Amino acid sequence: MRVIDEAVPFRRVLAAALLALTVMAGATAEYLGARAIAARAAETMALANAAVVAPAREVQRLLDTVRWVQDLLRLRADLRAAGDVAAAVRLEEELRRANQSNLMGIARIAVATEAGHIAWASFPEVCEEMGGASYFQALRHGGSGQVIAGPVPGPCSGQLVIIFARSLRHADGSFAGVAMVSIPALTLSGLLGQPEGKVAVNLYRLSDGRLLARSKEPEEVLQRGLLMAPAHLESARRDPAALPRGPNSIDGRDTFFARRVVAEGGLLVSANLDAESELQPACLLRWLFRAIAGFVVLTYMAGAGVLLVMVSRARVASAQRELERLIAGLPAVVYHGAIAGDGTYTRLYLSRNTMLAIGCTPAEVAAPSDWFARIHPGDHDTARALRRRLLETGNATADYRFARSDGRHAWLRDSARLVVQNPDGSGEIIGTVIDVTEERDLAAQAVMAGKLASLGELATVIGHELNQPLTAMRLLADGIGISLKTGAIERTGPMLTELVGQVARAAEIAGELRRFGRKDGDEVMPVPLSEVVRGVMVLAEAPLRAAQVAVEIDVPADLPRALGRRTPIEQVLLNLVVNACHALEEMPSDRRRLSIQASATATDIVLEVSDTGPGIPPDLLARVFDPFFTTKQEGSGTGLGLSICRTILGGLGGRIEASSDPGGSCFIVTLRRAPEGGSAYNQWAGTQRHPPLSLAQ
């Protein structure tokens, strides 16, 4: 409606504003959150860079001490080579005392000969061969500078130690042995920082990325022989400040890195901070920004919703007034109600156009009981059955007579649909009521016209059929008169008997014509189909005989009665028989057969009319019941016969179906089976499944 449609632009404006606000609030929240996370990440990196300075300095001091000790060991070797054994021994004692005083945590100082034998050690009670060690072989075969080995189990304590080895040379530059300084891995780990701090400091060998020491949990971690990730190792060799964030090699967690290379010793010091823990406050702040943005959007939505509800209520009120104005001009009454599981109806709404649509003021039908009181007593069961069918099928239609304010009765068509179905069997319905009095009158006129059309088609042959008994009666009357004049009274008996038979035959034909042509009533009743078939055959016998059609009838005498009205059923059957007769005229005389069969089911009576004619083309079969459609030649049919048949059967609660093939056609008529005892009409109305059809339908 126009009033409702005017609300659409307003809703679109609110929706567009909501979308813009949502995008703006979301973008602002994400921007502020990203800024907070970036600031926190910068603070974390600054903390890591500050935390790596002291461990790198301690490692450098350790390397300086190791270099000093190795220089003394080189001096010792030079003294012994020069023959100053006493000076060499004093130097050895000084080195032993320095080792025992725990100089920088050194565990052992030793010198190996060129053959790998221990020439001197600060703890001489342990003498192992060093010739097979990889670092010894590397120095022996030309390696120079500091070589760092380990972690390996120490010969004295069995604990993991880091070995700092440097080659010794003779005066001519040839290999003279190796000076070795061993430091426990745990001692080296202690130099990196306090284990309870949140910064984890790792010491790696730059040549292969091997983890040598760790400030946190060194006992557990160092046993695993971990290596730095190749990408991180390669990056650290090129630029220690590169890749400041990524998964660490210990547990794979996201980590901030700050690295320093101790160039002389080939060591890398890395200070690590867990990114998730450090960024958690900033992430919470980002979620807070998001929550604030969501709150702003929800606040706007609430305000817009309230405004929209207020505007919508005003528009709905206006729309309702407009709708009432439009409904007031409709030729139909609109209603809405609730229906209980037992069929009890409660009205919720009734349009105010009752006087225009059905001829009663709103006050006269204010309550459902007022409406029901105006329904014709003979149609009360039909009205009640409408509610029951609604609960069973979801929609229903019924026609009933209704008393208008002016005292006249009108036929109303009540059509309703179940729009809400509750678990307890109740529901809500909407429906319309229209005056179909004129429509039913037109349908009745069409049915009567169909009767007359059928009689018109049979007029010639029926006239010939009536002429035969009349001619016979005239001849018999003449014969009886001559017999009486001549005194041959004994010959008048057989002639009188034959005369009475011919009179009965003519009376039967005339009676069927008179009954078939009169106007039909409204009440339904049990109808014996055997009598219907007999009456139709009286009217159709002459044209069937003229067309040389062989008729087979199989209608049991004890067949249960059908529920309906005799004359309309006869009209349907006569139309089907005449159509079959016309179709069979196109076939050879020996193939003209018509079959009429009837049977019963628990609820229906089925009548089949089949022929051996040429059949109906498949593309036309679906249209045979359409008004004004015919397969006959132009001018030989109106195309209303089968349409009227369907209308008649629909009004009786029945139906008609058609099937066809090149061997002939078959029409199946299904009627409701009459109940045993009681009011036939009322019982049919309570179980009617098919809504009445109109001429327009």
URNORQUI-V498424 format. One line per field, one symbol per residue. ss: DSSP state (H for helix, E for strand, - for the rest). psi: psi as a letter, one per 20 degrees, with the letter a starting at -180 (. if undefined). Layout:
ss: ???
psi: ???
This chain:
ss: -HHHHHHHHHHHHHHHHHHHHHHHHHHHHHHHHHHHHHHHHHHHHHHHHHHHHHHHHHHHHHHHHHHHHHHHHHHHHHHHH---HHHHHHHHHHHHHHHH--HHHEEEEEEEE----EEEE------------HHHHHHH------EEEEEEE------EEEEEEEEEE-----EEEEEEEEEEHHHHHH---------EEEEEE----EEEEE---HHHHH----E--HHHHHHHHH------EEE------EEEEEEEEE----EEEEEEEEHHHHHHHHHHHHHHHHHHHHHHHHHHHHHHHHHHHHHHHHHHHHHHHHHHHHHH---EEEEEEEE-----EEEEEE---HHHHH---HHHH--HHHHHH-E-HHHHHHHHHHHHHHHHH-EEEEEEEEE-----EEEEEEEEEEEEE-----EEEEEEEEE-HHHHHHHHHHHHHHHHHHHHHHHHHHHHHHHHHHHHHHHHHHHHHHHHHH--HHHHHHHHHHHHHHHHHHHHHHHHHHHHH-------EEE-HHHHHHHHHHHHHHHHHH---EEEEE-------EEE-HHHHHHHHHHHHHHHHHHH----HHH-EEEEEEEE---EEEEEEEE------HHHH-------------------HHHHHHHHHHH---EEEEEEE--EEEEEEEEEE------HHHHHHHH----------
psi: qghghhighghhgggghgggggggggggghghghggggghhggghhgghhhigghhghhggghggghgghhhhhhghhghhijmhghhghhghghghhghjlokjphqpqpqriijqohqqhniioorpjhiqhhghghhkiqrapppqapqpqhgiiqpqppoqqqqqrhjirpiappppppphhghhhiirphiripppqpqphgjjpohqphplhggghiilqqqpgghghghhgohirmiqaprigjjqpqpppqppnghikqpppppppggghigghghhghgggggghggghggggghggghggghgghggghgggghgghhiqkqpprprqprhjipppphqpqjkhgggjkqqhhhkhqhhgghhipphijghggghggghghgiiqqpqprqporhjiqpqpqoopqqohpoqhjiraqqqrqpqokghghggghhhghhhghgghghigghhghhhhghggghgghggggggghhijmhhihghhgghghghghghhgghghgghhirpqahqqrppohhhgggghhghigghghhjlpppppnoqhjpqqqobpgghghggghggggghgghihiqqhijnpppoqqrqahirppppoqrkairpqhiihijhjqqjpqjrqpijqhjighghghgghhhjjarpqqqqriiaqppoppqpppqoraoggghghijpipqqqrhh.
